[in-house]
């Protein structure tokens, strides 16, 4: 597969398609804003879906229309569907559109219908492989709405519930009284009313008030003398006491059940949020993406600005804010002291703490043992975290620290493996050099000594043979030194100098560096058109020289070596083919490996280091190209390397 095709495939794999689920909730805009932060600029990759019940008109719902319009303004392509099974319809749409990131709003489940799965839970069960983001369906809080009610003991809603339940109970009791039922039935109705009030309101106080109100109403309306609070029969005092006690017990038990249910809902909600965060962190590719994913999740959960400081400076890419909120950049300079203190002492500081309490942000040290990854800051916005928010925050920060530590260990292990591999390669290269270069150097030294000591005794023919041997050995040594130098250059890309070159000119120049070989025929076939590519010309010349010298070395006397090119729309293919004995299938598997010298033995077998073809492959990788070897029919071998073609306008 070509590099272009691989790039397109990789692009398709990494394509992010976002779907946000719309509703008529006012806080649905928060879900839309959260989704808009990661969708691409293309409308094909950003969709919004509303699934309604059949027979219900969406045009009459002004809040839903407002949310739909807001989604369009944020760049989403809005779709609507009608179905009795909302969760299943969402799941089918996600699969059909190949959605990668699904954004759902979440609110605490109803206590009365707690046994029934919410739409969010159903969607998660249908789509286990999709990256689902659960956004709290409350405007300014990340905890279920029922906990929010507990913060105000006296409120109009609970008071109206109390009055409504007691009025209904009284009307039923009056009907029972007219029907000549016993007072025991009326007491049962009022106790049931106390239970309903305790269940429906947010504080135990309303259950107590309903119990007191029940005694007053029962005594005033149904006990002789009626319409007074006097009690002539002392037996009713014990009845009142037992009834109030029963009402208080049922109210207390109901309150405890609500507390247990609320905590269970909070724990389930917390688990979902942490799971969502953990899944996103797990999919992150590196340290920067882990930090980005975590900070964006904290922004969605806490509805506050989050920053991550790696040093004294805070860069724009490390600021994660609420959509539409302006950030005062000077605050980071003013609060640098708190961030440095947090990094040094590995303890939180800033707003609502004992250290720098007047600052705007609260800072948390992200560290593992003594290794510090940085400091995370959260804009407190003049309000402290709730207990629920604090638990979620600390859990997510723990996930972040563990993920960064895991990434650091993996990176260090990878670097250690690279260092070990480099040392192994260097040791192997030194052994190969010391072994393979010793023979030609010894030959040159021996021939030189022979000339110095016995020049007068040697014939002119012997001298000529010695000169030729020394010349060939020196040329071979020079070629190997060029290969070793090229390998060192490839280790540091700054030594590569790319420019637009005519490939035919590069090949011709390379062939001029190859010494004449009278026993081999080298045929150069020029290209029909001018072919240009962006290359390091010296490196490509090294590839041609290595391949041609390799063909000369491993083919018998009288063989022909042919060099030619083929032009394709995006690539230039350069072929070096011969009609020698060919290369075995076993050698083809390893021929580009470092230090591999093959199973066939050339005449001058000592001149084999096994780095030439490996160097050719490294050069091709640096150029984004490929190199291959295959059989040349009816016999011989073909080496082909490919370069990315560039169109150049030639002005005559």
Secondary structure, DSSP 8 states (H G I E B T S, - for coil): --HHHHHHHHHHHT---EEEE--S-TTHHHHHHHHHTT--S-GGGEEEEEEE-TT--STT-HHHHHHHHHHHHTT-EEEEEE-S-HHHHHHHHHHHHT-SEEEEEE----STTTTS--HHHHHHHH-TTSEEEEEESSSS-SS-HHHHHTT-SS-HHHHHHHHHHHHHHHHHHHHHHHTT--HHHHHHHHHHHHHHHHHHSSSHHHHHHHHHHHHHHHHHHHSSSTTS-----THHHHHHHHHHHHHHHHHHHHHHHHHHHHHHHHHHHHHHHHHHHHHHHHH--SHHHHHHHHHHHHHHHH-S-EEEESSS---GGGEE--TT----THHHHHTHHHHHHHHHHTS-EETTSSSSTTSSEEEEEEEETTEEEEEEEEE-TT----HHHHHHHHHHHHHHHHHHHHHHHHHHHHHHHHHHHHHHHHHHHHHHHHHHHHHHHHHHHHHHHHHHHHGGGS-HHHHHHHHHHHHHHHHHHHHHHHHHHHHHHHHSGGG---EEEEHHHHHHHHHHTS---TTSEEEE---SS--EEEE-HHHHHHHHHHHHHHHHHHS-TT-EEEEEEEE-SSEEEEEEEE-SS---HHHHHHTTSTT---SS--TTTTS--S-HHHHHHHHHHHTT-EEEEEE-SSSSEEEEEEEEB-------
